[in-house]
Amino acid sequence: MIAEIYPVKRMPRKFGVFDYEVPDSMALTRGMGVRIPFRGFELGGVVARIKDGGSRGITLKSVTAIIPGQIFSEEELQCYEQMARDTAQSVSSILFAALPRFVKKKSSESAARRALPLTIPAREAPSITLVASLLTQRREAFITVPDLRRACAILGIYLRDHPEEPVMVLFPNVRDVRIVADRLAGHQPLVVTGEESSSERFHAWTKWRGREPRLLLGTRVTALWTHVQLGAIFVMRSSHPNHKQNDHNPRFDVREISRLLSKMLHTRLLFLDVCPRVDDLITFNAINLIGSEARPRTTVVDMTVERHRGPHPCIGHTTHVRMTEILEEGRRVICVYNKKGVASRLQCEDCGHRFPCTQCRGVYAVYEQTVRCHRCGRVEPLPITCPECRGTKLKAKGFGNRIITTIIQRLFPNKSVSCIEKGSELVQADASDVLVVTRHYLENIFDPFIPPNVGLVVDLDADLALYDPSYRAVENALHDAEEWRGVAHACKADVLFQTDVCELFRTGLSDIRSALERDAETRRAYLSPPFRRRMSIDVRVDEPHERAHDLDRVLNHLRTEFPNVTVYEAKKLILSVPPDEETRLLTFFSTLEDHYIIDTQAIE
């Protein structure tokens, strides 16, 4: 007997199975985990199939051993094979990314988690309980929740009502996992964030496969883990960009993997976030879009009118009045301004040169003695002359968060004002009356379970996401606004948005589903996702001319063989793929060498 086996190892996308002789004393079936010799080493593998026949005169190596307890069901193995096809990777590479390395050493027991209380305001309990009860009636749903605290409460009720059901909960970052794990300590969750050692991760995977814990909390490192009896998959903060793995293979999207697992393993699929994406409106039926619509009192300030009446171009009259009222009441104010530095850019007054980043062509932000690119992290000394015209009339344009902090301090000289960004000191800022914050505050500092005493949340530039040249600009702008409304909701505060496109935010925040449906129609007209799939191709080579040659070769093939696929030439090839061409294009991708970097679920 011969076993066709997937080695658990990074393998080129062209590679499939390897043949091994099955010893007479060994009984193998599809999905079994085995030990095999491979190029002078011994490693793990998964049996793809067993076949009769001789070795055609070739001496085959034999399977060494069966790995106890490691066997995948037919549905689970089909999931991995489908993931490989959908990401243009070999099945071996998918298994290598999914399965922890086999270790014999016993992992030390992790310390018991501290159990923190999970509470919600009494007035919200009926609506949250109702939402949780609706989940048992649906195979899939998108649940609108204002913050992670309410999402955790819904999850807690679901776990209480389904005590025997294995549940996997996926988060976009480590901090969210830890916050929720402390609140669900009574359910004895298995926590895997990617920060564990190989031994710890292997034994966690063994426990999960052995059905010892019923609750798995993890980041995207666990999105590829399967469970033959998996009952539900929760994707928390489902719109977060961290759910997409962009920087190394396999390049996958947790949301798409979750949909595949739900379909193949017949599990319940539940997305939770402050609002759906356009993709979610298309994926989930209207009846499966549920959740609380309660939001804090919201004011939208038209800066085209109020900019000239306010004390500063970045602070409108209404904003100044509301901040004054809240501070006089003894409550604090959060001012959101996501432009770091002293100024947002540097510009030559003589020729108009804007000093793009020399590494990634992003925009340099101006600091006291340096310019910094917040896209790639490059830092350079503050230029003295223009590289284009050698002029010396260089002027800082726009306002950075440090200048905004100084301006607010001048407006309220008797109040303390702090700027919170990545790397800033928090000890003094925690007691400040006004916090000028970037998104770093939302992701790494704000805790919805212990909200601060804040009376007003102000987004000083709600239009920022609209400047992004992406088909998701409107969706991202409304999503950002909803996240800050969630912060205000947790703090029992009001929220105010300053914008130059007042109508978009007034209509969008009053009925976000209708606003996203209008955005969906625009995308349909322009053949943008989710109506056509975005993919990308790049080349990893040392010589620039080789890269250009390889991309041209692929581009010519695409134009000849795939005339219905639209190709945009940028730093890499961006493809807009109609649904009926996806399978054929993925088959072509599987023939390309591994120095081609292929992202089959590209997100702009």
C-alpha positions as CSV (number, residue, x, y, z in Angstrom):
1,M,0.0,0.0,0.0
2,I,1.1,3.5,-0.8
3,A,0.1,6.6,1.2
4,E,0.0,10.0,-0.5
5,I,1.0,12.5,2.3
6,Y,1.0,16.2,2.8
7,P,4.3,17.1,4.6
8,V,3.6,19.7,7.3
9,K,6.2,22.1,6.0
10,R,6.4,25.2,3.9
11,M,6.3,23.9,0.3
12,P,6.2,25.7,-3.1
13,R,2.6,26.2,-4.3
14,K,3.2,23.8,-7.2
15,F,3.9,20.9,-4.8
16,G,1.1,18.4,-3.8
17,V,1.5,15.1,-2.1
18,F,4.5,12.8,-1.6
19,D,4.3,9.0,-1.9
20,Y,5.4,6.8,1.0
21,E,5.3,3.0,1.6
22,V,2.9,1.9,4.3
23,P,4.4,-0.8,6.5
24,D,2.3,-4.0,6.7
25,S,1.8,-3.5,10.4
26,M,0.3,0.0,10.0
27,A,-3.3,0.8,9.1
28,L,-3.7,4.3,7.7
29,T,-6.7,6.3,6.6
30,R,-7.2,9.7,5.1
31,G,-6.7,12.5,7.6
32,M,-4.3,10.7,10.0
33,G,-1.2,12.4,11.3
34,V,2.0,10.5,10.7
35,R,5.8,10.9,11.1
36,I,7.7,10.7,7.8
37,P,11.4,10.9,6.7
38,F,11.9,14.0,4.5
39,R,15.2,15.2,3.0
40,G,17.3,13.9,5.8
41,F,14.9,14.9,8.6
42,E,11.8,13.5,10.2
43,L,8.7,15.6,10.3
44,G,5.0,15.4,10.6
45,G,2.6,14.8,7.7
46,V,-1.1,14.3,7.1
47,V,-2.4,11.4,4.9
48,A,-4.2,12.7,1.8
49,R,-5.3,9.2,0.5
50,I,-4.3,5.5,0.5
51,K,-3.9,3.8,-2.9
52,D,-3.0,0.3,-4.1
53,G,-0.2,-0.4,-6.5
54,G,3.5,-0.8,-6.7
55,S,6.2,1.8,-6.6
56,R,6.8,1.7,-10.4
57,G,10.4,0.5,-9.8
58,I,11.1,3.4,-7.4
59,T,12.2,2.7,-3.9
60,L,9.9,4.6,-1.6
61,K,10.6,5.6,2.0
62,S,8.3,4.3,4.6
63,V,6.0,6.0,7.0
64,T,7.8,6.0,10.4
65,A,4.9,6.2,12.9
66,I,1.4,7.4,13.5
67,I,1.0,10.5,15.7
68,P,-1.4,9.5,18.5
69,G,-4.6,11.5,18.7
70,Q,-4.0,13.5,15.5
71,I,-6.6,12.6,13.0
72,F,-8.7,15.0,10.9
73,S,-12.2,14.3,9.7
74,E,-13.0,14.4,6.0
75,E,-14.6,17.8,6.4
76,E,-11.6,19.3,8.2
77,L,-9.1,18.1,5.6
78,Q,-11.4,19.4,2.9
79,C,-11.3,22.8,4.6
80,Y,-7.5,22.9,4.5
81,E,-7.5,21.8,0.8
82,Q,-10.0,24.5,0.0
83,M,-8.0,27.1,1.9
84,A,-4.9,26.1,-0.2
85,R,-6.8,26.5,-3.5
86,D,-8.3,29.8,-2.4
87,T,-5.0,31.4,-1.3
88,A,-2.9,29.9,-4.1
89,Q,-0.7,28.0,-1.6
90,S,0.2,24.3,-1.2
91,V,-1.8,22.3,1.2
92,S,1.5,21.6,3.0
93,S,2.0,25.3,3.6
94,I,-1.5,25.7,5.0
95,L,-1.0,22.8,7.4
96,F,2.3,24.3,8.4
97,A,0.7,27.6,9.2
98,A,-2.2,25.9,11.0
99,L,-0.6,23.2,13.1
100,P,1.8,23.9,15.9
101,R,5.1,22.0,15.9
102,F,5.0,18.6,17.5
103,V,6.9,18.6,20.8
104,K,7.3,15.8,23.4
105,K,8.2,18.1,26.3
106,K,5.3,18.7,28.7
107,S,4.3,22.3,28.8
108,S,4.1,23.9,32.2
109,E,0.6,24.7,33.4
110,S,-0.4,28.3,32.8
111,A,-1.3,30.4,35.7
112,A,-5.0,30.7,36.6
113,R,-6.6,33.8,35.1
114,R,-7.8,36.5,37.4
115,A,-11.6,36.6,37.3
116,L,-13.0,40.1,36.7
117,P,-16.7,40.9,36.9
118,L,-18.7,41.1,33.6
119,T,-21.5,43.6,34.1
120,I,-23.6,45.9,32.0
121,P,-25.9,48.7,32.9
122,A,-29.3,47.4,34.0
123,R,-31.2,49.4,31.3
124,E,-29.3,47.5,28.6
125,A,-29.8,44.0,30.0
126,P,-33.1,43.3,28.3
127,S,-31.9,44.2,24.8
128,I,-28.6,42.3,25.1
129,T,-30.5,39.2,26.4
130,L,-32.9,39.4,23.5
131,V,-30.0,39.7,21.0
132,A,-28.3,36.6,22.6
133,S,-31.5,34.6,22.4
134,L,-31.9,35.4,18.7
135,L,-28.5,33.8,17.9
136,T,-29.9,30.3,18.7
137,Q,-32.4,30.8,15.9
138,R,-29.8,31.6,13.2
139,R,-27.0,29.8,11.5
140,E,-25.3,33.1,10.8
141,A,-25.7,36.7,11.9
142,F,-24.1,40.1,12.1
143,I,-24.6,41.7,15.5
144,T,-24.2,45.4,16.0
145,V,-22.7,46.3,19.3
146,P,-21.3,49.6,20.5
147,D,-18.1,48.1,22.2
148,L,-16.3,45.0,23.3
149,R,-18.0,45.0,26.7
150,R,-21.4,44.5,25.2
151,A,-20.0,42.0,22.7
152,C,-18.5,40.1,25.7
153,A,-21.9,40.1,27.5
154,I,-23.6,38.6,24.4
155,L,-20.9,35.9,24.2
156,G,-21.3,35.2,28.0
157,I,-25.0,34.6,27.6
158,Y,-24.4,32.4,24.6
159,L,-21.9,30.3,26.5
160,R,-24.3,30.0,29.5
161,D,-27.1,28.7,27.2
162,H,-24.8,26.3,25.2
163,P,-22.5,24.8,27.9
164,E,-21.5,21.7,25.9
165,E,-20.8,23.4,22.6
166,P,-17.2,24.1,21.5
167,V,-16.9,27.8,20.6
168,M,-14.1,29.7,18.9
169,V,-13.8,33.4,19.3
170,L,-11.4,35.4,17.1
171,F,-10.1,38.8,17.9
172,P,-8.0,41.3,15.9
173,N,-5.3,41.9,18.6
174,V,-3.8,40.4,21.7
175,R,-5.1,43.1,24.1
176,D,-8.7,42.3,23.2
177,V,-8.2,38.6,23.9
178,R,-6.8,39.3,27.3
179,I,-9.5,41.8,28.3
180,V,-12.2,39.4,27.4
181,A,-10.4,36.3,28.9
182,D,-10.4,38.0,32.3
183,R,-14.1,38.5,32.1
184,L,-14.9,35.0,31.0
185,A,-12.4,33.2,33.4
186,G,-15.3,31.2,34.9
187,H,-15.6,29.4,31.5
188,Q,-11.9,28.3,31.7
189,P,-11.1,29.6,28.3
190,L,-8.1,28.4,26.3
191,V,-6.2,31.5,25.3
192,V,-3.8,31.5,22.3
193,T,-2.4,34.8,21.0
194,G,0.7,33.9,19.1
195,E,3.0,35.0,21.9
196,E,3.3,31.5,23.3
197,S,6.2,29.2,22.9
198,S,6.1,26.2,20.5
199,S,5.5,23.9,23.4
200,E,2.7,25.9,24.9
201,R,1.0,26.3,21.5
202,F,1.2,22.6,20.7
203,H,-0.3,21.6,24.0
204,A,-3.0,24.2,23.7
205,W,-3.8,22.8,20.3
206,T,-3.8,19.2,21.7
207,K,-6.2,20.3,24.4
208,W,-8.5,21.9,21.9
209,R,-8.5,18.9,19.7
210,G,-9.1,16.7,22.7
211,R,-12.2,18.6,23.5
212,E,-10.9,19.5,27.0
213,P,-11.8,23.2,26.9
214,R,-15.1,24.3,25.3
215,L,-14.0,27.9,24.7
216,L,-11.0,29.0,22.5
217,L,-10.1,32.7,22.5
218,G,-7.4,33.7,20.0
219,T,-6.1,36.0,17.4
220,R,-5.8,35.1,13.7
221,V,-3.1,32.5,14.6
222,T,-6.0,30.2,15.7
223,A,-8.3,31.0,12.8
224,L,-6.9,27.9,10.9
225,W,-7.6,25.6,13.8
226,T,-10.5,23.2,13.3
227,H,-12.6,21.2,15.6
228,V,-14.8,18.3,14.5
229,Q,-17.6,19.3,16.8
230,L,-17.2,23.1,16.6
231,G,-20.5,24.7,17.4
232,A,-20.0,28.5,16.7
233,I,-17.4,30.9,15.5
234,F,-17.5,34.5,16.9
235,V,-15.5,37.1,15.0
236,M,-15.1,40.1,17.3
237,R,-14.6,43.6,15.8
238,S,-15.1,41.9,12.5
239,S,-14.3,45.0,10.4
240,H,-10.8,45.5,11.9
241,P,-7.9,45.4,9.4
242,N,-5.9,43.1,11.6
243,H,-8.1,40.2,10.7
244,K,-6.3,40.2,7.3
245,Q,-2.8,38.7,7.2
246,N,-1.0,40.9,4.6
247,D,2.7,40.5,5.3
248,H,3.5,36.8,4.9
249,N,2.1,33.6,3.5
250,P,-0.4,32.3,3.6
251,R,-2.1,35.7,3.0
252,F,-5.6,35.0,4.4
253,D,-8.6,36.8,5.7
254,V,-10.1,35.6,9.0
255,R,-13.5,36.6,7.8
256,E,-13.3,34.4,4.7
257,I,-11.7,31.5,6.6
258,S,-14.5,31.7,9.1
259,R,-17.1,31.6,6.4
260,L,-15.4,28.5,4.9
261,L,-15.2,26.7,8.2
262,S,-18.9,27.6,8.9
263,K,-19.9,26.1,5.5
264,M,-17.7,23.0,5.6
265,L,-18.1,22.1,9.4
266,H,-21.8,23.3,9.6
267,T,-21.1,25.7,12.5
268,R,-22.8,28.9,13.5
269,L,-21.1,32.1,12.2
270,L,-21.4,35.3,14.2
271,F,-19.8,38.6,13.4
272,L,-19.8,41.4,16.0
273,D,-18.8,45.0,15.5
274,V,-20.0,48.6,15.8
275,C,-21.5,48.5,12.3
276,P,-21.4,46.1,9.3
277,R,-19.2,46.5,6.2
278,V,-20.7,46.6,2.7
279,D,-19.4,43.0,2.3
280,D,-21.5,42.0,5.4
281,L,-24.7,43.5,3.9
282,I,-24.2,41.3,0.8
283,T,-23.2,38.2,2.8
284,F,-25.8,38.3,5.5
285,N,-29.5,38.4,4.8
286,A,-31.3,41.5,6.1
287,I,-33.0,39.3,8.7
288,N,-29.6,38.3,10.1
289,L,-28.5,41.9,10.7
290,I,-29.4,42.3,14.4
291,G,-28.3,44.3,17.4
292,S,-28.8,47.3,19.5
293,E,-29.3,50.7,17.7
294,A,-28.9,52.7,21.0
295,R,-26.3,55.4,20.6
296,P,-25.2,58.5,22.6
297,R,-26.5,62.0,21.7
298,T,-24.6,62.9,18.6
299,T,-23.9,66.3,17.1
300,V,-22.5,66.8,13.6
301,V,-20.8,70.2,13.1
302,D,-20.5,71.7,9.6
303,M,-17.0,73.1,9.5
304,T,-17.6,74.9,6.2
305,V,-19.8,77.2,8.3
306,E,-18.2,77.1,11.7
307,R,-14.5,77.1,10.8
308,H,-14.6,80.9,10.4
309,R,-16.6,81.4,13.6
310,G,-14.5,79.3,15.9
311,P,-11.4,80.2,17.9
312,H,-9.2,78.1,15.5
313,P,-9.6,76.5,12.0
314,C,-9.6,73.1,13.7
315,I,-12.1,73.9,16.4
316,G,-15.6,75.1,15.5
317,H,-17.7,77.5,17.5
318,T,-20.2,74.7,18.6
319,T,-17.3,72.5,19.6
320,H,-15.7,75.3,21.7
321,V,-19.0,75.9,23.5
322,R,-19.7,72.3,24.2
323,M,-16.2,71.7,25.5
324,T,-16.5,74.7,27.8
325,E,-19.9,73.4,29.2
326,I,-18.5,69.9,29.9
327,L,-15.4,71.2,31.6
328,E,-17.4,73.5,33.8
329,E,-19.5,70.5,34.9
330,G,-16.2,68.9,36.1
331,R,-16.2,66.1,33.4
332,R,-13.4,65.4,31.0
333,V,-13.2,65.7,27.2
334,I,-11.6,63.4,24.6
335,C,-10.5,65.2,21.4
336,V,-9.7,62.7,18.6
337,Y,-7.1,63.9,16.1
338,N,-5.2,61.3,14.2
339,K,-2.5,63.5,12.7
340,K,0.7,63.2,14.6
341,G,3.5,65.7,14.9
342,V,3.7,69.5,14.7
343,A,2.3,69.7,11.2
344,S,0.9,67.2,8.8
345,R,3.3,67.9,5.9
346,L,6.2,70.1,4.7
347,Q,6.0,72.1,1.5
348,C,8.4,74.3,-0.6
349,E,6.8,77.7,-1.1
350,D,8.8,78.3,-4.3
351,C,8.1,75.1,-6.3
352,G,5.4,73.3,-4.3
353,H,7.5,70.2,-3.6
354,R,5.8,68.2,-0.8
355,F,8.6,66.0,0.4
356,P,7.3,62.4,-0.1
357,C,8.9,59.6,1.9
358,T,12.0,58.4,0.1
359,Q,11.2,54.8,1.1
360,C,7.4,54.3,0.6
361,R,6.3,57.6,-1.0
362,G,4.0,58.4,1.9
363,V,3.7,61.9,3.4
364,Y,6.2,63.0,6.0
365,A,4.8,64.5,9.2
366,V,6.7,67.4,10.7
367,Y,8.2,67.2,14.2
368,E,10.4,69.7,16.0
369,Q,13.7,68.6,14.5
370,T,12.7,65.7,12.2
371,V,10.2,64.5,9.6
372,R,8.6,61.1,10.1
373,C,6.7,58.8,7.8
374,H,3.9,57.2,9.8
375,R,3.3,54.6,7.0
376,C,6.8,52.9,7.1
377,G,8.4,54.5,10.1
378,R,11.3,56.3,8.3
379,V,12.8,59.3,10.2
380,E,15.0,62.0,8.7
381,P,16.4,65.3,9.8
382,L,14.2,68.3,9.1
383,P,15.2,69.5,5.6
384,I,16.8,73.0,5.3
385,T,16.5,73.3,1.5
386,C,14.2,71.9,-1.2
387,P,15.7,69.0,-3.1
388,E,14.0,70.1,-6.3
389,C,14.7,73.9,-6.6
390,R,17.2,74.3,-3.7
391,G,14.9,77.0,-2.2
392,T,14.9,77.7,1.5
393,K,11.3,78.8,1.9
394,L,10.0,75.6,3.5
395,K,6.7,75.9,5.3
396,A,4.9,73.4,7.6
397,K,1.3,72.9,6.4
398,G,-1.6,71.6,8.4
399,F,-1.8,70.9,12.1
400,G,-0.4,68.0,14.0
401,N,-1.7,66.7,17.3
402,R,1.0,68.5,19.3
403,I,0.0,71.9,17.9
404,I,-3.7,71.1,18.6
405,T,-2.7,70.2,22.2
406,T,-1.0,73.6,22.6
407,I,-4.0,75.4,21.0
408,I,-6.5,73.8,23.4
409,Q,-4.3,74.6,26.3
410,R,-4.4,78.3,25.3
411,L,-8.2,78.1,25.0
412,F,-8.6,76.6,28.5
413,P,-5.6,77.9,30.5
414,N,-7.0,76.7,33.8
415,K,-7.5,73.1,32.6
416,S,-4.9,70.4,32.1
417,V,-4.4,69.1,28.5
418,S,-2.4,66.0,27.5
419,C,-1.5,64.5,24.2
420,I,-1.7,60.7,24.1
421,E,-0.1,58.9,21.2
422,K,2.1,55.8,20.9
423,G,5.0,56.1,23.3
424,S,3.5,59.0,25.4
425,E,3.5,59.0,29.2
426,L,0.2,58.0,30.7
427,V,0.7,58.8,34.4
428,Q,-0.1,62.5,34.1
429,A,-2.5,62.1,31.1
430,D,-4.8,59.9,33.2
431,A,-5.7,62.9,35.3
432,S,-5.9,65.5,32.6
433,D,-9.1,67.4,31.9
434,V,-8.7,67.2,28.1
435,L,-7.1,64.3,26.2
436,V,-5.9,64.8,22.6
437,V,-5.7,61.3,21.3
438,T,-4.9,59.3,18.2
439,R,-6.3,55.9,17.3
440,H,-3.6,54.5,19.6
441,Y,-5.9,55.4,22.6
442,L,-8.8,53.4,21.2
443,E,-6.7,50.3,20.4
444,N,-4.3,50.2,23.4
445,I,-5.6,52.3,26.3
446,F,-9.3,52.7,26.4
447,D,-11.1,49.9,28.4
448,P,-14.9,49.7,27.8
449,F,-15.2,47.7,31.0
450,I,-13.7,50.5,33.1
451,P,-14.6,53.7,31.2
452,P,-13.2,57.1,32.3
453,N,-15.3,60.0,33.6
454,V,-15.7,61.6,30.2
455,G,-18.6,63.9,29.3
456,L,-17.8,64.6,25.6
457,V,-16.0,62.8,22.8
458,V,-15.0,65.1,19.9
459,D,-13.7,64.0,16.5
460,L,-11.9,67.1,15.3
461,D,-11.5,65.7,11.8
462,A,-14.1,63.0,11.0
463,D,-13.3,63.4,7.3
464,L,-9.8,61.9,7.6
465,A,-10.7,58.5,6.3
466,L,-12.4,60.1,3.2
467,Y,-9.0,61.3,2.0
468,D,-7.8,57.7,1.5
469,P,-8.0,56.8,-2.2
470,S,-9.8,53.5,-1.6
471,Y,-13.2,52.2,-2.5
472,R,-13.7,51.7,1.2
473,A,-13.3,55.4,2.1
474,V,-17.0,56.1,3.0
475,E,-17.3,52.8,4.8
476,N,-14.2,53.4,6.8
477,A,-15.2,57.0,7.7
478,L,-18.6,55.8,9.0
479,H,-17.0,52.9,10.9
480,D,-14.5,55.1,12.6
481,A,-17.3,57.4,13.6
482,E,-19.3,54.5,15.1
483,E,-16.3,53.3,17.1
484,W,-15.9,56.7,18.7
485,R,-19.7,56.8,19.4
486,G,-19.1,53.4,21.1
487,V,-16.5,55.1,23.3
488,A,-18.9,57.8,24.2
489,H,-21.6,55.2,24.8
490,A,-19.4,53.4,27.3
491,C,-18.6,56.7,29.1
492,K,-22.2,57.9,29.1
493,A,-21.0,60.9,27.2
494,D,-22.1,63.0,24.2
495,V,-20.2,62.8,20.9
496,L,-19.5,65.5,18.4
497,F,-18.1,65.2,14.8
498,Q,-16.5,68.0,12.9
499,T,-16.8,67.6,9.1
500,D,-16.8,69.4,5.8
501,V,-19.3,66.8,4.4
502,C,-22.0,67.3,6.9
503,E,-24.8,65.5,5.0
504,L,-22.8,62.2,4.8
505,F,-22.4,61.9,8.5
506,R,-25.9,63.2,9.4
507,T,-27.6,60.7,7.2
508,G,-25.0,57.9,7.7
509,L,-25.0,58.0,11.5
510,S,-28.8,58.2,11.7
511,D,-29.3,55.2,9.3
512,I,-26.0,53.6,8.6
513,R,-27.4,50.6,6.8
514,S,-29.1,52.8,4.2
515,A,-25.8,54.7,3.8
516,L,-23.9,51.5,3.2
517,E,-26.5,50.3,0.8
518,R,-26.0,53.5,-1.3
519,D,-22.2,52.9,-1.1
520,A,-22.8,49.3,-2.3
521,E,-24.6,50.6,-5.4
522,T,-21.7,52.8,-6.2
523,R,-19.3,49.9,-5.9
524,R,-21.5,47.8,-8.1
525,A,-21.4,50.4,-10.8
526,Y,-17.6,50.7,-10.6
527,L,-17.1,46.9,-10.4
528,S,-15.5,47.1,-6.9
529,P,-15.6,44.5,-4.1
530,P,-17.6,42.7,-3.0
531,F,-19.1,42.5,-6.5
532,R,-15.7,41.7,-8.0
533,R,-12.8,40.2,-6.1
534,R,-9.5,42.0,-5.7
535,M,-6.3,40.1,-6.0
536,S,-2.7,41.3,-6.3
537,I,0.6,40.0,-7.7
538,D,4.1,41.1,-6.8
539,V,7.6,39.6,-7.3
540,R,10.3,39.0,-4.7
541,V,13.6,39.3,-6.5
542,D,16.9,41.2,-5.8
543,E,17.2,42.9,-9.2
544,P,14.6,45.6,-10.2
545,H,14.8,44.7,-13.9
546,E,14.1,41.0,-13.1
547,R,11.0,42.1,-11.2
548,A,9.7,44.2,-14.1
549,H,10.4,41.4,-16.5
550,D,8.5,38.8,-14.4
551,L,5.5,41.1,-13.9
552,D,5.4,41.9,-17.6
553,R,5.3,38.2,-18.4
554,V,2.3,37.6,-16.1
555,L,0.6,40.8,-17.3
556,N,0.8,39.7,-20.9
557,H,-0.6,36.3,-20.0
558,L,-3.5,37.8,-18.1
559,R,-4.4,40.1,-21.0
560,T,-4.3,37.2,-23.4
561,E,-6.0,34.5,-21.4
562,F,-8.2,36.5,-19.0
563,P,-9.7,39.4,-21.0
564,N,-12.5,39.9,-18.5
565,V,-10.0,40.5,-15.6
566,T,-9.2,44.1,-15.1
567,V,-5.6,44.8,-14.3
568,Y,-4.3,48.0,-12.6
569,E,-0.6,48.6,-12.8
570,A,0.8,50.2,-9.7
571,K,3.7,49.2,-7.4
572,K,2.3,45.7,-8.0
573,L,-0.5,44.3,-10.2
574,I,-4.0,44.8,-8.8
575,L,-6.6,42.5,-10.4
576,S,-10.4,43.0,-10.4
577,V,-11.8,39.5,-11.0
578,P,-15.4,38.7,-11.9
579,P,-16.9,35.7,-10.0
580,D,-17.0,33.4,-13.0
581,E,-13.2,33.8,-13.6
582,E,-12.1,33.2,-10.0
583,T,-11.6,29.4,-10.2
584,R,-9.7,29.5,-13.5
585,L,-7.5,32.4,-12.3
586,L,-6.6,30.5,-9.1
587,T,-5.7,27.5,-11.1
588,F,-3.3,29.7,-13.1
589,F,-1.8,31.1,-9.9
590,S,-1.0,27.6,-8.7
591,T,1.4,27.2,-11.6
592,L,3.5,30.2,-10.7
593,E,6.9,30.0,-9.0
594,D,7.1,30.9,-5.3
595,H,8.9,34.2,-5.9
596,Y,5.6,35.6,-7.0
597,I,3.8,37.0,-4.0
598,I,0.1,36.4,-4.6
599,D,-2.7,37.8,-2.4
600,T,-6.1,36.4,-3.5
601,Q,-8.0,38.5,-1.0
602,A,-6.4,41.9,-1.4
603,I,-7.8,44.7,0.6
604,E,-7.0,48.3,-0.2
